Amino acid sequence: MRGTTVLKTLAVILIAVFALHQAIAALYSPVKTETAVYTTAADGINITGLIIRNETQIHSPGGVMHFIAGDGNRVAKNGVIANIYDSESASITLSRIDTVNKKIADIEEMLSYNDLEAADLDMINSKISQSLNSVIVSAAAGNYQNTPDRLEQLLSALNRRQAAMGESADFSAQLQSLKAELSSLSASLPAAKGTVTSDISGYFVSAADGYENVLKCDNLDAVTPEFLKTVTPQKVESDVIGKIVSDYEWYIAAEVSVNESLNFKEGDELTVYTQLKVYPKLAVTVKKINISESSSSAVVLFACSDMNSELAEMRSGPMKAVKREYSGLRVPKSALRVVDSKRGVYVKTGMQIKFTEVNVIYNDGSYMICEKQSDEGNVLKLYDEVVVKGKRLYDGKIVS
């Protein structure tokens, strides 16, 4: 009986020791790892870019204008920017005609949905969500100017879904009413007494900032650090209704230190990162480097030929001039080890760690990017668990 009690006691102790060991193992690991992930890093210099381009201010000859060219639209040489009318009512009538035409087009498109399987319901539902979010966000920000248009877009999207689902909806009366209104509006519209045209081709921007005649492309030698510190915009005349931005070569001027300017030479081709949505990266060429009189700073002029409405409206902003990009597997710099004069990292696979050679192509002090090789053999692979902390590590070591 006594022997049985002893055995039970020993069993309890062994179970307790085993449980304690498991708890310690769960709370303490002899190594710490991080996952290798694929990334791209840019080796470049942060700059504040000032845009220099050929721009022509557009002046109004007087009268009430109704713009044909929208903000950011491309305009051909001698293309019409706006029609001129005698009264404000003509412009209001034209705006209403545009609205009615859009409504008619929406209804006619809805009526064309006669096949539920052919209708892209996911796209329609996405449009409803986007329109609703647009209404909510603009209202929350207190921006009520475009609320009627946003509500109209939401209603249109809801109607499209109704038609696509085959639900009963009779738009014929509304369509007939809109066409009657369009006919009446067109009959009441007076003839334009003149037009505003563009002398050159380019992008129309319905605003001017006064730099149009100050920042020109014909004298880049004058764009020095001293010039950038003193340049100011001219007063914009009251009859200026916008400008045309030529879609030819234009420039980004950035002041940097002399040491930073040594990273560039004329003719270098590189990439400028911007915060724009459509053009987050611009292909540029170093056109000129102008040193200050004190030789302490310089202006680097990057030439670019890309152009769109976003770029046409931009004058300055934070950018990054990038000479080279590095793509590979990102791991902490603390993971790097030297074994037998070979640089590599320890990778944990199951309960074993193995030493793997790596080719470091970039590091920023805290992390490094290693060249991604084929997934065959003893090479660092995507999602490998790389050891960043551990004691007495060696190839083949068993860890819990």
Secondary structure by P-SEA (a helix, b strand, c coil): caaaaaaaaaaaaaaaaaaaaaaaaaacccbbbbbbbbbccccccccbbbbbcbbbbbbbcccbbbbccccccccccccccbbbcccaaaaaaaaaaaaaaaaaaaaaaaaacccccccaaaaaaaaaaaaaaaaaaaaaaccccaaaaaaaaaaaaaaaaaaaacccccaaaaaaaaaaaaaaaaaacccccbbbbbccbbbbbcccccccccccccccccccaaaaaccccccccccccbbbbbccbbbbbbbbcccccccccccbbbbbbcccccccccccccccccccccccbbbbbbbbccccccccccccbbbbbcccccccbbbbcccccccccbbbbbbbcccbbbbbbbbbcccccccccccccccccccccccccccccccccccccccc
